[in-house]
């Protein structure tokens, strides 16, 4: 098996994360989603255990990929629309 460099390994992780986010948005069965999350978790663990990436690196990559796939994690809400939505 050919060795992969750090960039290729992180690109693989990005692809796995995109798939997980897409599956979640599609509303797939919980068992399938948890299996995908397990693969992602295991892959990230190997990257940390081998020293290829730090926890900080991986957190930044997950946040970046999530924002690309699903948009920002937070957004501003106007007071009028927030009040009007409940009543």
N, C-alpha and C positions, 0 to 999 in steps of 0.2 A: 504494500500500500504506500502510495506517495505521501510524503509529509505535507501538511497544509500550514501556511503561515498564519499569523495571528489575524490578519485582515480577513482571510478566507473563513476562518473559524467564526469570527464575529459576524460575517455576512451570513453564514449558515444559521446562526442564532437569530439574526434579524428575520430571516425567512420563516423560521419556526414560530417566532413571536407573531408575525403578520398572519400566519395561518391560524394561530390560537385566537387572535382578536377577530378574525373573519368568522371563524366557527361560532364564537360567542355571539356575534351579531346576527348570525343566521339562525341561532336558537337550536343548535344540534343537541342530540341526547347528552345528558349529563355524563354518562360513562365515557363517551367519545371525547368530550371536552376535558375531563379529568385525565384521560390517557395522554392527550396532547400536552397538558400542563405538566404531567409527570416527565415526559421526554424533555421538555424545556428545562425543568428544574434539574434533572440529571445532567443535562448538557452544561448548564451553568455551573453546577457543582464541580464537574471535571475541569472546566476552565479555571475555576478558583483553586482547586486542589493542585493543579499542575503549575500554577503561577502564571498562566497565560493572561489572565485578567483578574483584576481586584474586584471586590464587592462594589466599590465606588464606580469602577468602569462599567460593570454590568447594570447597576441601577440607572446610570446615565443612558446607557443603550436602550434599556427597557422603556424609560420615560420618553426618549426621542422616538422610538418606534411606535409607541402607543399614540403619541401626539400625531404622528404621520398617518396612522391607520384610523384613528377615531376622533381626531381633533384635540383641542386643548382639554386638560383635565378639569379646568374651572373656567367660568366666564362671568362677566358682569351682567347683572340683572337689573333692569330699571325698576324703580320703586313702584311706578304705576302698574306695570304688567304683573309684578309680584302680588300686589294687593288685589288687582282685578281677577287674577287667576283663581283665587280661593272662593270668591263669592258669586 
